[in-house]
Amino acid sequence: MLDSKTVKKITEFIYIKPRTIQEIAMHINKNWRTADSYVEKISKEQGIIALRTFRGGTRGALKIAFWNNVEKIHSSEFQERLFKRIELARNKEDFSPFDIYQYVPENKRSAFLEEQKEDTITNKQDLVNALRSAENQVLIFSGNLSWVNAIQGRVKIIDVFEELAENNVSIKILCKVDLESMRNIQKMLDINYKLKKEMIEIRHAEQPFRAFIVDNKWARFKERKTGGKDKLTHIFYDIIDEEWVEWIQKVFWNIFRTSIKADKRVKDIETIERIK
């Protein structure tokens, strides 16, 4: 059982320098499999540890855990400048994902503009298969979780998230927790109740992004450009560059760790007296 004392012992050990899972197992006097599950859990739930596997798929595969410094998230001047702007942004109009996209190597990015009906995901977007490719974690920047009610073909997006949660994929969400979003939030959190395990965590934050990040391999931003009566025009930016996906993850964790948990915020909202 992973308790706070063991978490502290593991994180302090890794903070000093990167460690193999075998070293961690010996340090906490557990077998390799238990140590690996503990490190995976800390990585998914807190974001302060990151993992890399070298020579994957071979008998000599080596899994390394290292400190994921969410305080020092910048590897370039561009990223530092971008993050300062993100910190000040509160709404999606305050920051364009293109300002990130423009710095990504051309062979590691793509973008397309598309009209879509409300609550409909197109085959071009193919969000269903992108999400189903997740092996460990999905991080989400959202506004009011409107995509909870979306469908792609005959597949409901919320059903895909239930599949992921059932397969022990961790789902972390940043969104506005207010009267407008409460119903959508409850739909997502009901998945935890149904599966009897806490795989989905939602926190309140006012931030400019509408994006999905799948594991360490893919990030998609959505930017609304114009509005019509029945259809909305959006630009979708896909990024597969490892360095930039990792930076976007760190931006997420930097906001997430200081944000208010949704259940606390919901309880406070429920104290508002309704007068008919």
C-alpha positions as CSV (number, residue, x, y, z in Angstrom):
1,M,0.0,0.0,0.0
2,L,1.5,3.4,-1.0
3,D,1.3,5.7,1.9
4,S,2.6,9.3,2.4
5,K,5.7,8.1,4.2
6,T,6.7,5.9,1.2
7,V,5.9,8.6,-1.3
8,K,8.3,10.9,0.6
9,K,11.0,8.3,0.8
10,I,10.8,7.7,-3.0
11,T,10.5,11.3,-4.1
12,E,13.4,12.4,-1.9
13,F,15.6,9.6,-3.2
14,I,14.8,10.6,-6.9
15,Y,15.2,14.3,-6.2
16,I,18.9,13.8,-5.5
17,K,19.5,12.2,-8.9
18,P,17.8,9.9,-11.5
19,R,17.2,6.3,-10.3
20,T,16.5,3.0,-11.9
21,I,13.4,1.2,-10.7
22,Q,15.7,-1.5,-9.2
23,E,17.5,1.1,-7.1
24,I,14.1,2.4,-5.9
25,A,13.0,-1.1,-5.1
26,M,16.1,-1.7,-2.9
27,H,15.7,1.7,-1.3
28,I,12.1,1.0,-0.1
29,N,12.7,-2.8,0.4
30,K,10.1,-3.8,-2.1
31,N,10.2,-5.9,-5.3
32,W,10.7,-4.4,-8.7
33,R,7.0,-4.7,-9.7
34,T,5.8,-3.0,-6.6
35,A,8.4,-0.2,-6.9
36,D,7.4,0.3,-10.5
37,S,3.7,0.6,-9.7
38,Y,4.5,3.1,-6.9
39,V,6.6,5.3,-9.2
40,E,3.9,5.2,-11.9
41,K,1.2,6.2,-9.4
42,I,3.3,9.2,-8.1
43,S,4.0,10.2,-11.7
44,K,0.3,10.1,-12.7
45,E,-1.1,11.7,-9.6
46,Q,1.4,14.4,-8.8
47,G,3.5,15.0,-11.9
48,I,6.7,15.5,-9.9
49,I,8.4,12.4,-11.2
50,A,8.9,11.5,-14.9
51,L,9.8,8.1,-16.4
52,R,11.9,7.1,-19.4
53,T,12.5,3.6,-20.7
54,F,15.7,2.9,-22.7
55,R,16.2,0.0,-25.0
56,G,12.4,-0.7,-24.7
57,G,11.3,-4.1,-25.9
58,T,14.7,-5.8,-25.3
59,R,16.0,-7.9,-22.5
60,G,18.3,-5.0,-21.6
61,A,15.5,-2.5,-21.2
62,L,16.2,0.1,-18.5
63,K,13.5,2.2,-16.8
64,I,14.7,5.4,-15.2
65,A,12.7,7.7,-12.8
66,F,13.8,11.4,-12.5
67,W,12.7,14.6,-10.9
68,N,10.2,16.5,-13.2
69,N,11.0,20.0,-12.2
70,V,7.7,21.9,-12.8
71,E,9.2,25.1,-11.3
72,K,12.0,25.3,-13.9
73,I,10.1,24.3,-17.0
74,H,11.9,26.3,-19.7
75,S,14.7,25.0,-21.9
76,S,14.7,28.0,-24.1
77,E,14.1,31.8,-24.0
78,F,11.1,31.3,-26.2
79,Q,9.4,29.0,-23.7
80,E,10.1,31.3,-20.8
81,R,8.6,34.2,-22.7
82,L,5.6,32.1,-23.6
83,F,5.0,30.9,-20.1
84,K,5.0,34.5,-18.7
85,R,2.2,35.3,-21.1
86,I,0.3,32.1,-20.3
87,E,0.4,33.0,-16.6
88,L,-1.3,36.3,-17.2
89,A,-4.0,34.8,-19.6
90,R,-7.4,33.9,-18.2
91,N,-9.6,33.3,-21.3
92,K,-9.0,31.6,-24.6
93,E,-9.0,34.9,-26.4
94,D,-5.9,35.9,-24.3
95,F,-3.5,33.5,-25.9
96,S,-3.3,31.8,-29.3
97,P,-1.9,28.2,-29.6
98,F,-0.3,29.4,-32.8
99,D,2.3,31.2,-30.7
100,I,3.5,27.8,-29.5
101,Y,3.0,26.0,-32.8
102,Q,5.3,28.5,-34.7
103,Y,8.3,27.3,-32.7
104,V,7.8,23.6,-33.2
105,P,9.9,21.9,-35.9
106,E,7.9,21.6,-39.2
107,N,8.2,17.8,-39.3
108,K,6.8,17.5,-35.8
109,R,3.6,19.5,-36.2
110,S,0.5,19.8,-38.4
111,A,-2.6,22.0,-38.4
112,F,-5.9,22.2,-40.1
113,L,-9.0,24.5,-40.1
114,E,-12.4,22.9,-40.0
115,E,-16.1,23.8,-39.5
116,Q,-17.9,21.6,-37.0
117,K,-21.3,21.4,-35.6
118,E,-21.8,21.9,-31.9
119,D,-21.1,18.7,-29.9
120,T,-19.8,16.8,-33.0
121,I,-16.2,15.5,-33.5
122,T,-15.3,15.0,-37.1
123,N,-13.4,12.0,-38.6
124,K,-10.6,14.4,-39.6
125,Q,-10.1,15.3,-35.9
126,D,-10.4,11.6,-34.9
127,L,-10.3,12.4,-31.2
128,V,-11.6,8.9,-30.4
129,N,-8.6,7.0,-31.7
130,A,-6.2,9.6,-30.4
131,L,-7.5,9.2,-26.9
132,R,-7.7,5.4,-27.2
133,S,-4.0,5.4,-27.9
134,A,-3.3,6.6,-24.4
135,E,-1.3,4.0,-22.3
136,N,-0.7,6.0,-19.1
137,Q,-2.2,9.5,-18.9
138,V,-4.4,12.1,-20.5
139,L,-4.0,15.7,-19.5
140,I,-6.8,18.2,-20.5
141,F,-7.0,22.0,-20.6
142,S,-10.7,22.9,-20.9
143,G,-13.2,25.7,-20.5
144,N,-16.5,24.2,-19.3
145,L,-16.0,20.6,-20.4
146,S,-18.5,21.0,-23.4
147,W,-16.8,18.0,-25.1
148,V,-18.3,15.7,-22.5
149,N,-21.5,15.7,-24.6
150,A,-19.7,15.3,-27.9
151,I,-19.9,12.4,-30.3
152,Q,-17.7,11.1,-33.1
153,G,-19.8,9.1,-35.5
154,R,-21.7,6.8,-33.2
155,V,-19.1,7.0,-30.3
156,K,-19.7,9.2,-27.3
157,I,-16.6,10.9,-26.1
158,I,-17.5,10.3,-22.5
159,D,-17.7,6.6,-23.2
160,V,-14.1,6.7,-24.4
161,F,-13.0,8.3,-21.1
162,E,-14.8,5.5,-19.2
163,E,-12.8,3.0,-21.3
164,L,-9.6,4.8,-20.5
165,A,-10.4,5.0,-16.7
166,E,-11.3,1.3,-16.7
167,N,-7.9,0.5,-18.2
168,N,-6.2,2.5,-15.5
169,V,-5.3,5.5,-17.6
170,S,-5.0,8.6,-15.4
171,I,-7.1,11.6,-16.5
172,K,-6.4,15.0,-15.1
173,I,-8.5,18.1,-16.1
174,L,-8.2,21.8,-15.7
175,C,-11.4,23.7,-16.3
176,K,-13.6,26.4,-14.9
177,V,-15.7,25.0,-12.1
178,D,-18.7,27.1,-12.0
179,L,-22.5,26.9,-12.4
180,E,-22.2,26.5,-16.1
181,S,-19.8,23.6,-16.0
182,M,-21.1,21.7,-12.9
183,R,-23.3,19.3,-14.8
184,N,-20.5,18.3,-17.2
185,I,-18.1,17.9,-14.3
186,Q,-20.5,15.6,-12.5
187,K,-20.8,13.4,-15.6
188,M,-17.0,12.9,-15.6
189,L,-16.7,12.3,-11.9
190,D,-19.6,9.8,-12.0
191,I,-17.1,7.6,-13.9
192,N,-15.0,7.3,-10.8
193,Y,-18.1,6.3,-8.8
194,K,-19.2,3.8,-11.4
195,L,-15.8,2.1,-11.6
196,K,-15.1,2.5,-7.9
197,K,-11.7,4.0,-8.4
198,E,-10.3,7.5,-8.6
199,M,-8.9,7.7,-12.2
200,I,-10.3,11.2,-13.0
201,E,-9.3,14.3,-11.1
202,I,-10.6,17.8,-12.0
203,R,-9.4,21.1,-10.7
204,H,-10.5,24.7,-11.2
205,A,-8.4,27.1,-13.2
206,E,-9.0,30.0,-15.5
207,Q,-6.5,29.5,-18.3
208,P,-6.5,30.1,-22.1
209,F,-6.0,26.6,-23.5
210,R,-8.4,24.1,-25.0
211,A,-6.1,21.1,-25.4
212,F,-5.6,17.3,-25.0
213,I,-2.2,15.8,-24.2
214,V,-1.8,12.0,-24.6
215,D,1.1,10.4,-22.7
216,N,4.4,12.0,-23.8
217,K,3.7,11.7,-27.5
218,W,0.9,14.0,-28.7
219,A,-0.7,17.3,-27.9
220,R,-3.7,19.0,-29.7
221,F,-4.8,22.5,-29.3
222,K,-8.1,23.9,-30.5
223,E,-8.6,27.6,-31.3
224,R,-12.0,29.1,-32.2
225,K,-11.7,31.6,-35.0
226,T,-15.2,32.6,-36.1
227,G,-18.8,31.9,-35.0
228,G,-21.8,31.1,-37.0
229,K,-25.4,30.1,-36.2
230,D,-25.1,26.3,-36.7
231,K,-21.4,25.7,-37.3
232,L,-18.2,26.8,-35.5
233,T,-14.9,27.3,-37.3
234,H,-11.8,26.1,-35.4
235,I,-8.1,25.6,-36.1
236,F,-6.6,22.4,-34.7
237,Y,-2.8,22.3,-33.9
238,D,-1.2,18.9,-33.5
239,I,2.3,18.6,-31.9
240,I,4.4,15.5,-31.7
241,D,7.7,17.0,-30.8
242,E,8.9,15.3,-27.6
243,E,10.5,18.4,-26.2
244,W,7.5,20.6,-26.8
245,V,5.0,18.0,-25.6
246,E,7.0,17.7,-22.4
247,W,7.0,21.5,-21.9
248,I,3.2,21.6,-22.4
249,Q,2.9,18.9,-19.8
250,K,5.0,21.0,-17.4
251,V,2.8,24.0,-18.0
252,F,-0.2,21.9,-17.1
253,W,1.3,20.5,-13.9
254,N,2.5,24.0,-12.9
255,I,-1.1,25.2,-13.0
256,F,-2.7,22.0,-11.7
257,R,-0.7,21.7,-8.5
258,T,-1.8,25.1,-7.3
259,S,-5.4,24.9,-8.4
260,I,-8.5,24.2,-6.3
261,K,-10.0,20.7,-6.4
262,A,-13.3,20.5,-8.1
263,D,-15.2,18.8,-5.3
264,K,-14.2,21.6,-2.9
265,R,-15.3,24.3,-5.4
266,V,-18.6,22.5,-6.1
267,K,-19.4,22.4,-2.4
268,D,-18.8,26.1,-2.1
269,I,-21.0,26.8,-5.2
270,E,-23.8,24.7,-3.7
271,T,-24.0,27.0,-0.7
272,I,-25.3,29.8,-3.0
273,E,-29.0,30.2,-2.1
274,R,-31.4,29.7,-5.0
275,I,-34.4,32.0,-4.9
276,K,-37.4,31.3,-7.1
